[in-house]
Amino acid sequence: MAPDLTKQVLTNTAETVLARRYYMKDAEGNPVETWETLCHRVANAIADVDKDSPNGENLREDFFNMIYRMDFLPNSPCLMNAGTDLGQLSACFVLPVEDSMDGIFTAIRNGALVHKTGGGTGYSFSRLRSKNASVRSTQGVASGPLSFAAVFDAATETIKQGGKRRGANMGVLRVDHPDIMDFITAKQDQNRFNNFNFSVAITDAFMKAVEDGTEYDLIEPSSKQVVRSLEAREVFEKIIDLAWHNGEPGVLFIDTANKANMTPQLGEFEATNPCGEQWLLPYESCNLGSINLANFVEKGKIDYDRLKTIVESATAFLDNVIDCNRFPIPEIEKMTLQTRKIGMGIMGLHDMLIQLGVPYGSEEGRETAGEVMRFIRDVAAAQSEKVAAVKGPFPAYDAKVNTYPARRNAALTSIQPTGTVSMIADCASGCEPYFSIVMVKNVMDGDRLIMVNKHFERIARAEGFYSDELMSKVADSGTVIGHKEIPAKWQEVFRTAQDIRPEDHIAMQGALQNNGVDSSISKTINLPNSASREEVKLSYITGYQLGCKGLTVYRDGSRDSQVLNTKDTSKSENVAMVSEKGPVKNNLPDTLDAKRYRVKDQDQKSVYIIVCFDEDEKPMEVFAKFPFDNRVDLKDKSTMWTTTCRLVSLLLRFNVPMDEIIKQLDRSSGHMLDLPAQLSKLFKSFLAGTQRGFSSVCPECSGTLVFEEGCETCHDCGFSKCA
């Protein structure tokens, strides 16, 4: 097959993300690649595994074409590192945590090595003895899993992934561990364990006890003895309460996962990667890639012939990644080569359904998604069997234990987050519906930039209901539902994450899980802010009954850190305090709580913004600090920033409405990374309910973070809190 040299047109967002994160750079940090040269770099590196085979050159061209046309994209580490000296291409790792000081700190060391090369790690702390359990070697008592999880968290804080970002972790504890109640409530304080997602590993026995209203046993890991019992429903209600509160902990149905373990002879699953879609044995890793379903609709029908071709090529590609990968530690290499697991997923599911005119939340939508996922799984399995006939099956394959035909890969499919990758491909993330159809960006001089979903704009213009006024109304409301100008059919088709009923989110996850997903699925079950704890409970029970292997429930606005990015947040209820003598200035105590926020100025130099809060957690003072104020080239800039902060602090102390402060800051902004713009972003996040955290402000571009695919992600630059 000849290379497809038709010019691939990228969106501005895609170019920005590629330049920031993926293109190789020169010594000055300037990109030295284009999308085409990046695709050649990746395709050539992965195809080199088969360079001596008769089909080697065809594979090279196939790999290039499917990546360049964005029919399939591998995970970020592969796009970044294939063909480079680093060469670490996997995204997912699970590392064991043994119940000894040597085992614990070996896991911390190994995790640091993984994070340094761009991977995310999952840990089960279930082997660690409980708090106050006896320790024979020292005649003392244990400090418990949470104390060591804090050490893992601190280590992660100091290690940046390839100089780009901190690593991400999944922390898992079995529901029958004696310290389970401490674990469930550990992230109630959102300032703790910021580098972890926490999930409870829920057993079938526990769910049966919940159903029956009985107690269940807690088992001390070091002795395997029952130490006490708890009321299952009380524990379940606590999990539900905390999930309702801020989305954590999540739940992992560990027995369901182990029933689908393709290599039970090697051990049991204990944990997943940070976003929960990859159940892996200790020391296993997995390389991921996603089929872009948006590209496989032709004249209102799914092009299954072309989809089959791409899935076959993608399966061969992901298998080759294993052979040219450079693993962080020998134990991971050994285990990965034993099972050769790959994780082929999807993105653009909502795009596909929109093009078919099928609502995401409908029964037809679920049937279509399940049919496509089953097709992908069947084609991938057949291709894996073909490769095994030539190269041999995965070494751990045992015909006496494994009842399926010999194939090259123990596991084939999962549905992972596609964050930045789907931004490059300009499609919906993973199996998620779009988060919004029309978004607002506040730009210079307080103007609003309206950004419209490409499918919605095309259909609206074709059917004659497009207008700037309507787009503004949709942006303000955050939904297409209820606008009489939009035909009822398209209101249903363009329902977004917040418009789709929670039960339909769960049903979609179940339909995909039971129709071709070997591992698991990273998906968020979106609930409205008004959702009750009972609705969270129903979500968990339904997910378990449908055979899901894990679940992330998120109630809109439940995290202090959330910024709503679908609505115009310029309306404020703040009122300036006045007296007969004029405005009243707040007196401040000698000591105030503060939050430091590191940003970059327009010259890419670090600046620290420090915000001080009163006892009601309202911002009252702002300071800007350059790390090196004595530098001559920063003197004028430092003076200007200091003056700006003093004026803003004065306005805050006089209770000037924050939306008025934001308006003036926006008018003063000359660059997206200057001080007025940064302060405006922070204050907008406060108005949206973030209070002190500001963690919903992207730490890399100051955009807003949304919660989808089980993680907070920036739609402006592609930053994700999960590796």
Buried (B, 14 or more C-beta within 10 A) or exposed (E): EEBEEEEBEBEEBBBBBBEBBBBEEEEEEEBEBBBBEBBBBBBBBBBBBBEEEEEEEBBBBBBBBBBBBBBBBBBBBBBBBBBBEBBBBBBBBBBBBEBBEEBBBBBBEBBBBBBBBBBBBBBBBBBBBBBEBEBEEEEEEBBBBBEBBBEBBEBBEEBBBBEBBBBBBBBBBBBBBBBBBBBBBBBEEBEEBBBBBBBBBBBBBBBEBBEEEEBBBBBBBBEEEEEEEBBBBEBBBBBBBBBBBBBBBBBBBBBBBBEBBBBBEBBEBBBBBBBBBBBBBBBBBBBBBBBBBBBBBEEEEBBBEEBBBBBBBBBBBBBBBBEBBBBBBEBBBEBBBBBBBBBBBBBBBBBBBBBBEBBBBBEEBBEBBBBBBBBBBBBBBBBBBBBBEEBEBBEBBEEEEBEEEBBBBBBBBBBBBBBBBBBBBBBBBBBBBBBBBBBBBBEBEBEEEBBBBBBBBBBBEEEEBBEEEBBBBBBBBBBBBEBEBBEEEBBBBBBBBBBBEBBBBBBBBBBBBBBBBBBBBBBBBBBEEEBEBEBBBBBBBBBBEBBBBBBBBBBBBBBBBBBBBBBBBBEBEEEEEEEEEEEEEEEEEEEBEBBEBEBBBEEEBEBEBBBBBBEEEBBBBBBBBBEEEEEEEBEEBBEEBBEBBBEBBEBBBBBBBBBBBBBBBBEBBEEBBBBBBBBBBBBBBBBBBBBBBBBBBBBBBBBBBBBBBBBBBBBBBBBBBBB
